[in-house]
Amino acid sequence: MKKILYIIFAALLVAYIFAAIFFFTDGRPDNRLCESVEVVIADSLERHFLKEKEVVAYLKRTHLYPLKKNSHEINTDEIEKALLKNEIVKTVEVVQTISGGIKIVISQKMPILRVFSSEGSYYVDKAGRTMPSVLGQAIYVPVASGNIEKSFATSDLCEFALFLQKDDFWNDQIEQIYVRSEQDIEIIPRVGRHRILLGSLDHYESKLKRLRLFYEQVIPKMGWEKYGVINLKYRNQIVCTKNKSTES
């Protein structure tokens, strides 16, 4: 008797599964029309680089827009790969909903540095990836210019910019980075009329630590206008040159 009940239960379960498939697909597996497309820019409140209409327009141009297409014609992986070619896009997830629609969730990259060099103008994001120079809104990040190779901008210089961003004091203080070479870097602060000679990026944390002590202990006594150049190139030293306009 138990065996018979088990067989009946299994048969009913299989019948239910087939009925559910028939119901949700309207009897035509992989042949439903996509009736809706939802594009979600996950971090659009924080940054406005990419707009929903731009995503839709791009998918239409590349013949990947899924609206009114049959389910078997929609390749979600292909849509994801196409959208990831956009230098603004960080991640993409494309899913088919139970109701037969398509949902596209996109997250955007976050720039931390603006670069002007002979190789062009571009932004660099937190992961060391480049972004286009025009983003549709003003972005307040340090500007790096000079003799900058893209490989340097997306590696060591990116790491340095990320360090500045994470520190509230340096994020507010550092405005420009000028690169004569990878071994000769100059920093222009927002406050004061001095230039900071950093040298290479080797041991930049200890260099900036010395500079901060200098700001906290010397500047309050001597004033921001006293020095024209602050040199951090030498190990465990700060060499200062007086501003000529303050010399008596």
C-alpha positions in Angstrom: 0.0 0.0 0.0 2.8 2.4 0.9 4.5 1.7 -2.4 1.3 2.4 -4.3 0.8 5.7 -2.4 4.4 6.6 -3.2 3.8 6.0 -6.9 0.6 8.0 -6.9 2.4 10.9 -5.1 5.3 10.9 -7.5 2.9 10.9 -10.5 1.0 13.8 -9.1 4.2 15.7 -8.4 5.4 15.2 -12.0 2.0 16.3 -13.3 2.2 19.4 -11.1 5.6 20.3 -12.5 4.5 20.0 -16.1 1.3 22.0 -15.4 3.4 24.8 -13.8 5.7 24.9 -16.8 2.7 25.0 -19.1 1.1 27.7 -17.1 4.1 30.0 -16.8 5.2 29.6 -20.4 1.6 29.7 -21.8 2.2 26.3 -23.2 5.0 27.5 -25.4 8.4 26.9 -23.7 11.1 29.4 -24.7 8.6 31.1 -27.0 7.1 33.9 -24.8 7.5 37.4 -25.8 9.5 39.8 -23.6 6.9 42.3 -22.5 9.0 44.5 -20.3 12.6 45.7 -19.9 13.7 47.3 -16.6 17.1 49.0 -16.4 18.4 49.8 -12.9 21.4 52.0 -12.4 22.3 50.8 -8.9 24.2 53.8 -7.7 22.5 56.6 -9.7 21.8 58.7 -6.6 25.6 58.9 -6.0 26.8 59.4 -9.5 25.0 60.2 -12.8 27.5 59.1 -15.5 25.1 56.6 -17.2 21.4 57.1 -17.9 18.7 54.5 -18.6 17.9 56.0 -22.0 21.6 55.6 -23.0 21.6 51.9 -22.1 18.3 51.3 -24.1 19.6 53.3 -27.1 22.9 51.3 -27.1 21.1 47.9 -27.0 18.8 49.0 -29.8 21.8 50.0 -32.0 23.5 46.7 -31.4 20.2 44.8 -32.0 20.3 43.4 -28.4 17.3 45.1 -27.0 15.1 42.3 -25.8 11.6 43.9 -25.8 9.1 41.9 -27.9 11.6 39.2 -28.7 11.0 35.5 -28.0 12.7 34.1 -24.9 14.8 31.8 -27.0 16.2 34.8 -28.9 17.4 36.6 -25.8 21.0 35.9 -24.8 21.5 37.5 -21.4 25.3 36.7 -21.4 25.7 38.5 -24.7 23.8 41.6 -23.3 26.1 41.6 -20.3 29.3 41.4 -22.4 28.1 44.2 -24.7 27.3 46.6 -21.8 30.6 45.8 -20.0 32.4 47.3 -23.1 31.3 50.7 -21.8 34.2 52.2 -19.8 31.7 53.7 -17.3 30.2 50.3 -16.4 31.6 48.3 -13.5 29.3 45.3 -13.3 26.2 44.1 -15.2 23.6 41.5 -14.3 20.8 40.6 -16.8 18.1 38.2 -15.6 14.8 37.0 -17.0 11.9 37.5 -14.6 9.2 35.0 -13.9 6.7 37.3 -15.6 8.7 37.1 -18.8 10.4 40.4 -18.6 14.1 41.3 -18.6 15.8 43.2 -15.7 19.2 44.8 -16.2 21.1 45.9 -13.1 24.2 48.1 -13.7 26.8 49.5 -11.3 29.1 52.3 -12.3 32.8 52.9 -11.7 34.0 55.5 -9.3 36.7 57.9 -10.5 39.5 58.9 -8.0 41.9 60.7 -10.4 41.8 62.8 -13.5 44.8 62.4 -15.8 46.0 64.8 -18.5 48.9 63.5 -20.5 50.4 63.1 -24.0 48.4 59.8 -24.2 45.1 61.7 -23.7 42.7 62.8 -21.0 40.9 60.2 -18.9 39.7 59.3 -15.4 41.1 56.4 -13.3 38.7 54.4 -11.0 39.4 52.7 -7.7 40.4 49.4 -9.4 42.9 51.1 -11.7 40.6 51.0 -14.8 40.3 54.0 -17.1 37.1 55.9 -17.7 36.3 58.5 -20.4 37.2 62.1 -19.8 33.6 63.3 -20.3 31.2 61.9 -17.7 28.2 64.2 -17.8 28.8 65.8 -14.4 31.5 67.6 -12.5 33.8 65.3 -10.6 36.1 66.7 -7.9 39.1 64.5 -7.7 42.9 65.3 -7.8 44.2 66.2 -11.2 47.5 64.6 -12.4 49.3 66.0 -15.4 52.8 65.8 -17.0 54.8 62.9 -18.3 52.4 60.1 -17.4 52.2 56.7 -19.0 48.9 55.0 -18.8 50.5 51.9 -17.1 51.8 54.2 -14.3 48.5 56.1 -14.0 46.5 52.8 -13.5 49.0 51.3 -11.0 51.2 53.3 -8.7 49.6 56.6 -9.3 46.1 55.1 -8.8 47.3 53.5 -5.5 48.6 56.9 -4.4 45.3 58.6 -5.3 43.3 56.0 -3.4 45.5 56.6 -0.3 44.7 60.4 -0.6 41.0 59.7 -1.0 40.8 57.5 2.1 42.4 60.1 4.3 40.1 63.1 5.0 43.0 65.5 5.6 44.9 64.7 2.4 41.7 64.4 0.4 40.9 68.0 1.3 44.5 69.3 0.9 45.9 67.8 -2.3 44.6 69.4 -5.5 47.1 68.6 -8.2 49.9 66.1 -9.0 52.5 67.0 -11.5 54.7 64.1 -12.9 58.0 65.1 -14.5 58.9 61.4 -14.4 58.0 58.4 -12.2 61.0 59.4 -9.9 60.2 63.1 -9.9 56.7 64.0 -8.7 55.4 67.4 -7.4 52.3 68.1 -5.5 50.3 71.3 -5.4 48.1 71.7 -2.3 44.9 73.6 -2.0 46.0 75.7 1.0 49.2 77.7 0.8 51.4 79.0 -2.0 54.1 76.3 -1.7 55.0 73.3 -3.9 55.7 69.9 -2.4 58.6 67.9 -4.0 57.7 64.3 -3.3 60.3 62.6 -5.6 59.2 59.1 -6.3 56.2 57.4 -4.8 58.4 55.1 -2.8 57.5 55.4 0.9 54.9 58.1 0.2 53.1 57.3 3.4 56.1 58.1 5.6 56.8 61.2 3.5 53.3 62.5 3.9 53.4 61.7 7.6 56.5 63.9 8.0 54.7 66.6 6.0 51.7 66.5 8.2 53.8 66.9 11.3 55.4 69.9 9.6 52.0 71.4 9.0 50.9 70.8 12.6 54.0 71.9 14.4 55.8 74.5 12.1 53.1 76.2 9.9 51.1 77.5 12.9 54.3 79.4 14.0 55.7 80.4 10.6 52.5 80.8 8.6 51.4 79.3 5.3 53.1 82.0 3.2 56.6 81.5 4.7 57.8 78.7 2.4 57.8 78.3 -1.4 59.1 74.8 -1.7 58.8 71.8 0.7 61.2 69.0 -0.3 60.4 65.5 0.9 62.8 63.6 -1.3 65.5 63.0 1.3 65.0 60.2 3.8 63.7 61.3 7.2 64.2 65.0 6.3 62.2 68.0 5.2 64.1 70.7 3.3 62.3 74.0 3.0 63.0 77.0 0.7 61.6 80.3 1.8 59.2 82.1 -0.4 61.0 85.1 -1.9 58.1 87.4 -1.4 58.3 86.9 2.4 62.1 87.4 2.7 63.1 90.6 4.4 
